[in-house]
Amino acid sequence: MSSSPTKPRVLLTNDDGPPGHESPYIYGLYRHLTQDLGWDVKVVIPSSQKSWIGKAYHIKEIVNGRYYYPREPDGLGDTSERSRPLQEGEVGEWVLLDGTPATCANIGLHNLYHGEIDLLISGPNLGRNSSAAFALSSGTIGAALSSALSKVRSIALSYGTVVHPTPATFHEPAHQLGARIIGHLWENWGLDDGGLRQGEVDLYNVNIPMIDGLLREPGLPICWTRIWRNSYGRLFKAYEQHDPARKKTISAAGPDSPSEDPQGTQAGSLDAEATQEDLGGLVFKFGPDMTDLINPAASSVPIGTDGWAIRKGWVSVTPMRATFGEPVDWNVESEEDMASRVWKMKL
């Protein structure tokens, strides 16, 4: 394990945007990091919901920003085009950017607080980011990957929605647990020979299920996991202009939003048997069927994966590399080792 300074300088970001109905967690975690752990925390977050956007950057748009001043008790606050002194009841100065989570991470690290950040924390996300299907789509993990590619330690934190709606009594215990896990990881950062940063783990992905075990002793079990390599099917629904039911748009926070059906949107007859005429000129909208992702059959979830842990009501902590996965037997040390990997067939 790699030893670390006692109190890191932190950049906090997310993909749910500023505090509100669809971003209920970031302010609570901010309070615990700054008050309980006494850490110096800078906040740079998207100005609006950016869930399911992965590690995307908008490379042609100008990224505009403004300052945000959260207040007790819920983090709601005012914005300003220019930095100003804190007013009564305001607890800090945050930055909102009209960009993706990965954009917020990169601008925070290299433009706003260059050389000042030891650790990036992304989240807490509204909803789980366990399994490949969610992780590869996650703006929360995307921001952590962006940071890891800049050789900054990174942690993605997500609160998995299990009970709809999630009771408010779960929030504080989740923040307390999340802050303790982050603190432990920082003080005991793992090693990885393939890591980008001097043989350290690039980033961690932490998922805390929002269940009543948070309220009871001894609390939720925490375990090391790997990513469940699952898959998904239909993510979009055919849009029929004259059908009012089809005009309903999924929440920008994604399928785990408090306003969404926990199973996602179900496929209808138009999805199954759509003709070009039915589609009204090939028009679709995001409307994923989450049945097998949210409540998978126990036999389909490998033991030891993040999906298995969440299904059991355990906290999953997954060490990750900021790269795409490769075959596990790939081991090349020299050009000679490549001889057996050169294609011999003629095309």
Disulfide bonds with the S-S distance in Angstrom:
none
